[in-house]
Amino acid sequence: MNCMSSRYTLKPVRVVCNIVIGNDKKLIEVKPLLYLRERPQPLNFFMIWIPRIDEIPLSIADFDEGRLRFLYKVKGDGTMALTKHCKDMIIGIKGPLGKGIGIKPAPNTRWLVVAGGIGIAPIPYLIRTYKNYGINVDLLWGVKTADEIFNIYEFFPDTKGSKTIIVTEDCRYENGYCGTVIDVLKHIEPKNYDGVIAVGPKGMLKAICLELHKLNPYIGLETLVKCGMGICGSCYVKALDKLLCTDGPVFRCSEVLEHLKASDTNC
């Protein structure tokens, strides 16, 4: 079985832990019962099969020593059912799926990563991977309320050493900024970075693409994904004539701006 066919095969995993780490976020760690033939790349995702309930896409929050970690927000039947899966219970995974970030920056370069809300989910693994490449990463994380914040260094120790800037719209976080990530971007000189990667709500991504159009950032898109294999067409991105699950989820702003402009939602 080659890597391509292996990634589309449902594989059993055992739940190691499934803990609350924020107001509406949980972190689930699983251990595959079968060998993963392909090492995940940052911003890859897996389809998570919850027996008798649903199959949902989740980005990889971390991967090491044969264990996978996923950070998720409870917002539907699938994620709600996932919260009830405790230590030693069995679920299924399919992946890694998507192309991921697909670039390996040069050592000693400096990158800015912008996350909005639950867009923080794939960022710890991205930071960890880039640090192993000798790349310096600064994180700008924007949330609506201070209740959404968790200590990223506590749950993902390998992110230590990266500079983290937090901004909240309700202005209740004393150690951060008040406003949105766009407000902060105007003061931290993004042009001094070698590259920018952004993951979060479509409204935020559109604003970043417009604000930083000369830098042409990399954007992690999110849309409805059902099969994750490029068959059902549910994740078709009309403006690009591409499928998010096979061609993405990472694109350049120059590719996705029209798609983002056509979106009526900030979710």
Secondary structure in CASP SS format (residue, H / E / C, confidence):
PFRMAT SS
TARGET T0000
AUTHOR 0000-0000-0000
METHOD secondary structure of the structure
MODEL  1
M C 1.00
N C 1.00
C H 1.00
M H 1.00
S H 1.00
S H 1.00
R H 1.00
Y C 1.00
T C 1.00
L C 1.00
K E 1.00
P E 1.00
V E 1.00
R E 1.00
V E 1.00
V E 1.00
C E 1.00
N E 1.00
I E 1.00
V E 1.00
I C 1.00
G C 1.00
N C 1.00
D C 1.00
K E 1.00
K E 1.00
L E 1.00
I E 1.00
E E 1.00
V E 1.00
K E 1.00
P E 1.00
L C 1.00
L C 1.00
Y C 1.00
L C 1.00
R C 1.00
E C 1.00
R C 1.00
P C 1.00
Q C 1.00
P C 1.00
L C 1.00
N C 1.00
F E 1.00
F E 1.00
M E 1.00
I E 1.00
W E 1.00
I E 1.00
P C 1.00
R C 1.00
I C 1.00
D E 1.00
E E 1.00
I E 1.00
P E 1.00
L E 1.00
S E 1.00
I C 1.00
A C 1.00
D E 1.00
F E 1.00
D E 1.00
E C 1.00
G C 1.00
R E 1.00
L E 1.00
R E 1.00
F E 1.00
L E 1.00
Y E 1.00
K E 1.00
V C 1.00
K C 1.00
G C 1.00
D H 1.00
G H 1.00
T H 1.00
M H 1.00
A H 1.00
L H 1.00
T H 1.00
K C 1.00
H C 1.00
C C 1.00
K C 1.00
D C 1.00
M C 1.00
I E 1.00
I E 1.00
G E 1.00
I E 1.00
K E 1.00
G E 1.00
P E 1.00
L E 1.00
G C 1.00
K C 1.00
G C 1.00
I C 1.00
G C 1.00
I C 1.00
K C 1.00
P C 1.00
A C 1.00
P C 1.00
N C 1.00
T C 1.00
R E 1.00
W E 1.00
L E 1.00
V E 1.00
V E 1.00
A E 1.00
G E 1.00
G H 1.00
I H 1.00
G H 1.00
I H 1.00
A C 1.00
P C 1.00
I H 1.00
P H 1.00
Y H 1.00
L H 1.00
I H 1.00
R H 1.00
T H 1.00
Y H 1.00
K H 1.00
N H 1.00
Y C 1.00
G C 1.00
I C 1.00
N E 1.00
V E 1.00
D E 1.00
L E 1.00
L E 1.00
W E 1.00
G E 1.00
V E 1.00
K C 1.00
T C 1.00
A H 1.00
D H 1.00
E H 1.00
I C 1.00
F C 1.00
N C 1.00
I H 1.00
Y H 1.00
E H 1.00
F H 1.00
F C 1.00
P H 1.00
D H 1.00
T H 1.00
K C 1.00
G C 1.00
S C 1.00
K E 1.00
T E 1.00
I E 1.00
I E 1.00
V E 1.00
T E 1.00
E C 1.00
D C 1.00
C C 1.00
R C 1.00
Y C 1.00
E C 1.00
N C 1.00
G C 1.00
Y E 1.00
C E 1.00
G C 1.00
T C 1.00
V H 1.00
I H 1.00
D H 1.00
V H 1.00
L H 1.00
K C 1.00
H C 1.00
I C 1.00
E C 1.00
P H 1.00
K H 1.00
N H 1.00
Y C 1.00
D C 1.00
G E 1.00
V E 1.00
I E 1.00
A E 1.00
V E 1.00
G C 1.00
P C 1.00
K H 1.00
G H 1.00
M H 1.00
L H 1.00
K H 1.00
A H 1.00
I H 1.00
C H 1.00
L H 1.00
E H 1.00
L C 1.00
H C 1.00
K C 1.00
L C 1.00
N C 1.00
P C 1.00
Y E 1.00
I E 1.00
G E 1.00
L C 1.00
E C 1.00
T C 1.00
L C 1.00
V C 1.00
K C 1.00
C C 1.00
G C 1.00
M C 1.00
G C 1.00
I C 1.00
C C 1.00
G C 1.00
S C 1.00
C C 1.00
Y E 1.00
V E 1.00
K C 1.00
A C 1.00
L C 1.00
D C 1.00
K E 1.00
L E 1.00
L H 1.00
C H 1.00
T H 1.00
D H 1.00
G C 1.00
P C 1.00
V E 1.00
F E 1.00
R E 1.00
C H 1.00
S H 1.00
E H 1.00
V H 1.00
L H 1.00
E H 1.00
H H 1.00
L H 1.00
K H 1.00
A H 1.00
S C 1.00
D C 1.00
T C 1.00
N C 1.00
C C 1.00
END
